[in-house]
Amino acid sequence: MTDAPKTAVVTGAARGIGLATTRQFLAQGWRVVMIDRDAAALQEAANPLSGVDPVLCDVSQPDQVAKMAAHVTATAPSVDALVNNAGVADFGPLADTDFARWRTVMETNLDGVFLMSQALRDALCAARGAIVNIASISGLRASTLRVAYGTSKAAVKHLTLQQAAELGEFGVRANCVCPGPVATKLAMAVHTPDIVAAYHDAIPLNRYGSEDEIAAVITFLCSPAASYVTGQIIAVDGGFEATGIGLPALRG
Ligand SMILES: NC(=O)c1ccc[n+]([C@@H]2O[C@H](COP(=O)([O-])OP(=O)(O)OC[C@H]3O[C@@H](n4cnc5c(N)ncnc54)[C@H](O)[C@@H]3O)[C@@H](O)[C@H]2O)c1
């Protein structure tokens, strides 16, 4: 008798880091529930893949999340991993960030992680599963223009610690991945050529990461190889977070 395949629920799975994570789970024999709110992109991404269940859902909307959870728990044999990856980037200074803009960032980046994790909590406990929340280097270090985005991602780090503290007794692990820059649609909408060059300069590995380099750490954290890892915040950033006094004048 072979074990039933494990199921991962991945949000923001229609493109970028979420799609790369979906592909890596599939390559490792998992089934994937692909969640996204972009219907056309989700269908296009899911069509060539087998072992996926694409589910249209805006993770910031409680009614849609409840409907998604009812569908997933009725159709998947178990929920072994939840990857809260869906995110929006909207960069602006405090003066230009009106409440509507602030809420738009918070409702996906923070409310979405809360709602999805709560909706699938019982299923994750039943499977002794894993949660991986995607934050950002913008939640590790403050910067200009990130009053909403950076704050939302810093909150995701702490929400991860809350989840690890509360769900550990049920065998559920919760970890947080903080990607450095990756040339996805999200990043390239806000990274000008000057910003790209400045990132290369500030990152010890001297380049952007790839979607697959982030996905590899996400799938590792969901795997049995990480069975004693919980409550961790892991930067996958080419060394950006480590540099501290990364002044160009101090480098040779
Ligand atoms: N790309 C980077 O440089 C970078 C760096 C640090 C952190 N991140 C984080 O990684 C995650 C993935 O980013 P990406 O670069 O792959 O982005 P992306 O824009 O390429 O993909 C994000 C996906 O999430 C979906 N999505 C957005 N809001 C949603 C919602 N409310 N409900 C359901 N789906 C929603 C989008 O439709 C899209 O398919 C995000 O949380 C982002 O903040 C990215």
The ligand as a MOL file (V3000), in Angstrom:
LIG
                    3D

  0  0  0     0  0            999 V3000
M  V30 BEGIN CTAB
M  V30 COUNTS 44 48 0 0 0
M  V30 BEGIN ATOM
M  V30 1 N 9.6350 39.4060 -5.8400 0
M  V30 2 C 10.3140 39.9310 -4.8280 0
M  V30 3 O 11.3160 40.6220 -5.0160 0
M  V30 4 C 9.8610 39.6900 -3.4070 0
M  V30 5 C 10.7340 40.0650 -2.3850 0
M  V30 6 C 10.3270 39.8620 -1.0710 0
M  V30 7 C 9.1180 39.2930 -0.8060 0
M  V30 8 N 8.2800 38.9360 -1.8240 0 CHG=1
M  V30 9 C 6.9850 38.3690 -1.4610 0
M  V30 10 O 6.8440 37.1130 -2.1140 0
M  V30 11 C 5.4580 36.8640 -2.3530 0
M  V30 12 C 5.2410 36.4890 -3.8110 0
M  V30 13 O 5.6760 37.5710 -4.5990 0
M  V30 14 P 5.9510 37.4840 -6.1730 0
M  V30 15 O 7.0980 38.3800 -6.4050 0
M  V30 16 O 5.9730 36.0850 -6.6260 0 CHG=-1
M  V30 17 O 4.6280 38.2590 -6.6870 0
M  V30 18 P 3.7620 38.1490 -8.0260 0
M  V30 19 O 3.0560 39.4710 -8.1320 0
M  V30 20 O 4.5580 37.6750 -9.1660 0
M  V30 21 O 2.6980 37.0220 -7.6240 0
M  V30 22 C 1.7870 37.2390 -6.5770 0
M  V30 23 C 0.5290 36.4400 -6.8450 0
M  V30 24 O -0.3600 36.6520 -5.7390 0
M  V30 25 C -1.6690 36.8790 -6.2290 0
M  V30 26 N -2.4150 37.6610 -5.2440 0
M  V30 27 C -2.1620 38.9330 -4.8410 0
M  V30 28 N -3.0800 39.3080 -3.9340 0
M  V30 29 C -3.9130 38.2550 -3.7560 0
M  V30 30 C -5.0510 38.0310 -2.9480 0
M  V30 31 N -5.5320 38.9970 -2.1290 0
M  V30 32 N -5.6490 36.8210 -3.0010 0
M  V30 33 C -5.1970 35.8430 -3.8130 0
M  V30 34 N -4.1380 36.0080 -4.6220 0
M  V30 35 C -3.4940 37.1950 -4.5860 0
M  V30 36 C -1.4610 37.6180 -7.5390 0
M  V30 37 O -2.6150 37.5220 -8.3860 0
M  V30 38 C -0.2300 36.8990 -8.1110 0
M  V30 39 O -0.5930 35.7860 -8.8930 0
M  V30 40 C 4.7110 38.1350 -1.9120 0
M  V30 41 O 4.1930 37.9490 -0.6120 0
M  V30 42 C 5.7910 39.1780 -1.9100 0
M  V30 43 O 5.5100 40.2570 -1.0330 0
M  V30 44 C 8.6330 39.1090 -3.1190 0
M  V30 END ATOM
M  V30 BEGIN BOND
M  V30 1 1 1 2
M  V30 2 2 2 3
M  V30 3 1 2 4
M  V30 4 1 4 5
M  V30 5 2 4 44
M  V30 6 2 5 6
M  V30 7 1 6 7
M  V30 8 2 7 8
M  V30 9 1 8 9
M  V30 10 1 8 44
M  V30 11 1 9 10
M  V30 12 1 9 42
M  V30 13 1 10 11
M  V30 14 1 11 12
M  V30 15 1 11 40
M  V30 16 1 12 13
M  V30 17 1 13 14
M  V30 18 2 14 15
M  V30 19 1 14 16
M  V30 20 1 14 17
M  V30 21 1 17 18
M  V30 22 2 18 19
M  V30 23 1 18 20
M  V30 24 1 18 21
M  V30 25 1 21 22
M  V30 26 1 22 23
M  V30 27 1 23 24
M  V30 28 1 23 38
M  V30 29 1 24 25
M  V30 30 1 25 26
M  V30 31 1 25 36
M  V30 32 1 26 27
M  V30 33 1 26 35
M  V30 34 2 27 28
M  V30 35 1 28 29
M  V30 36 1 29 30
M  V30 37 2 29 35
M  V30 38 1 30 31
M  V30 39 2 30 32
M  V30 40 1 32 33
M  V30 41 2 33 34
M  V30 42 1 34 35
M  V30 43 1 36 37
M  V30 44 1 36 38
M  V30 45 1 38 39
M  V30 46 1 40 41
M  V30 47 1 40 42
M  V30 48 1 42 43
M  V30 END BOND
M  V30 END CTAB
M  END
